[in-house]
Amino acid sequence: VAKDLALDLPALRDRGVRIIERGRTQYFSLDEKTGHLVTAERIDREQLCRLEEKCVLRCKLIAEGEM
């Protein structure tokens, strides 16, 4: 994420970059040491998508201030 936004790690923290997901469960988080998007917990495809062929988890990345 840091690389894709062309921000260094301190700038990532200063802008308050965070991951927003629908629902109660947060599947993704932002590693503050590396700036990588990582899974926050184990993701069980069968539980989430059951009979659907494609399984898509959507999240939004929010950054404060102008880019």
Phi and psi in degrees as GROMACS dihedral restraints (atoms count N, CA, C in turn):
[ dihedral_restraints ]
;  ai    aj    ak    al  type     phi  dphi    fc
    3     4     5     6     1   -58.2    20    10
    4     5     6     7     1   -45.1    20    10
    6     7     8     9     1   -65.3    20    10
    7     8     9    10     1   -44.4    20    10
    9    10    11    12     1   -62.9    20    10
   10    11    12    13     1   -33.0    20    10
   12    13    14    15     1   -89.5    20    10
   13    14    15    16     1    -1.7    20    10
   15    16    17    18     1    56.7    20    10
   16    17    18    19     1    44.5    20    10
   18    19    20    21     1  -121.1    20    10
   19    20    21    22     1   145.3    20    10
   21    22    23    24     1   -84.2    20    10
   22    23    24    25     1   170.3    20    10
   24    25    26    27     1   -60.2    20    10
   25    26    27    28     1   -43.4    20    10
   27    28    29    30     1   -60.6    20    10
   28    29    30    31     1   -39.0    20    10
   30    31    32    33     1   -67.0    20    10
   31    32    33    34     1   -34.8    20    10
   33    34    35    36     1   -61.2    20    10
   34    35    36    37     1   -45.0    20    10
   36    37    38    39     1   -68.0    20    10
   37    38    39    40     1   -42.6    20    10
   39    40    41    42     1   -62.1    20    10
   40    41    42    43     1   -33.5    20    10
   42    43    44    45     1   -82.6    20    10
   43    44    45    46     1    -3.0    20    10
   45    46    47    48     1    64.5    20    10
   46    47    48    49     1    36.9    20    10
   48    49    50    51     1   -63.6    20    10
   49    50    51    52     1   131.3    20    10
   51    52    53    54     1  -149.2    20    10
   52    53    54    55     1   161.4    20    10
   54    55    56    57     1  -101.1    20    10
   55    56    57    58     1   132.5    20    10
   57    58    59    60     1  -119.6    20    10
   58    59    60    61     1   131.2    20    10
   60    61    62    63     1  -130.3    20    10
   61    62    63    64     1   153.8    20    10
   63    64    65    66     1   -76.2    20    10
   64    65    66    67     1   151.6    20    10
   66    67    68    69     1    85.7    20    10
   67    68    69    70     1  -179.2    20    10
   69    70    71    72     1   -83.8    20    10
   70    71    72    73     1   -32.5    20    10
   72    73    74    75     1   -85.4    20    10
   73    74    75    76     1   128.3    20    10
   75    76    77    78     1   -95.8    20    10
   76    77    78    79     1   109.8    20    10
   78    79    80    81     1   -87.9    20    10
   79    80    81    82     1   -21.4    20    10
   81    82    83    84     1  -125.7    20    10
   82    83    84    85     1   153.1    20    10
   84    85    86    87     1  -145.0    20    10
   85    86    87    88     1   169.4    20    10
   87    88    89    90     1  -108.0    20    10
   88    89    90    91     1   119.7    20    10
   90    91    92    93     1   -74.1    20    10
   91    92    93    94     1   115.4    20    10
   93    94    95    96     1   -70.3    20    10
   94    95    96    97     1   -22.0    20    10
   96    97    98    99     1   -81.0    20    10
   97    98    99   100     1   -31.6    20    10
   99   100   101   102     1  -114.8    20    10
  100   101   102   103     1   -22.6    20    10
  102   103   104   105     1    82.0    20    10
  103   104   105   106     1    11.1    20    10
  105   106   107   108     1   -87.1    20    10
  106   107   108   109     1   148.7    20    10
  108   109   110   111     1   -83.5    20    10
  109   110   111   112     1   124.2    20    10
  111   112   113   114     1  -129.9    20    10
  112   113   114   115     1   160.9    20    10
  114   115   116   117     1   -76.4    20    10
  115   116   117   118     1   134.2    20    10
  117   118   119   120     1   -83.3    20    10
  118   119   120   121     1   -23.3    20    10
  120   121   122   123     1  -157.0    20    10
  121   122   123   124     1   172.5    20    10
  123   124   125   126     1   -64.2    20    10
  124   125   126   127     1   136.0    20    10
  126   127   128   129     1  -107.5    20    10
  127   128   129   130     1   119.9    20    10
  129   130   131   132     1  -100.6    20    10
  130   131   132   133     1   102.1    20    10
  132   133   134   135     1   -59.0    20    10
  133   134   135   136     1   -43.2    20    10
  135   136   137   138     1   -62.3    20    10
  136   137   138   139     1   -37.1    20    10
  138   139   140   141     1   -71.9    20    10
  139   140   141   142     1   -39.1    20    10
  141   142   143   144     1   -78.9    20    10
  142   143   144   145     1   -43.6    20    10
  144   145   146   147     1  -112.7    20    10
  145   146   147   148     1   -13.0    20    10
  147   148   149   150     1    42.3    20    10
  148   149   150   151     1   -99.4    20    10
  150   151   152   153     1   -97.4    20    10
  151   152   153   154     1     3.0    20    10
  153   154   155   156     1   -78.3    20    10
  154   155   156   157     1   140.0    20    10
  156   157   158   159     1   -69.1    20    10
  157   158   159   160     1   -45.9    20    10
  159   160   161   162     1  -100.8    20    10
  160   161   162   163     1   135.1    20    10
  162   163   164   165     1  -116.9    20    10
  163   164   165   166     1   112.7    20    10
  165   166   167   168     1  -123.3    20    10
  166   167   168   169     1   127.0    20    10
  168   169   170   171     1  -110.2    20    10
  169   170   171   172     1   124.0    20    10
  171   172   173   174     1  -106.7    20    10
  172   173   174   175     1   144.2    20    10
  174   175   176   177     1  -146.6    20    10
  175   176   177   178     1   161.1    20    10
  177   178   179   180     1  -117.6    20    10
  178   179   180   181     1   145.1    20    10
  180   181   182   183     1  -107.0    20    10
  181   182   183   184     1   125.0    20    10
  183   184   185   186     1  -110.9    20    10
  184   185   186   187     1   130.5    20    10
  186   187   188   189     1  -127.0    20    10
  187   188   189   190     1   131.6    20    10
  189   190   191   192     1   -83.4    20    10
  190   191   192   193     1   149.1    20    10
  192   193   194   195     1    86.0    20    10
  193   194   195   196     1   174.1    20    10
  195   196   197   198     1   -80.8    20    10
  196   197   198   199     1   148.6    20    10
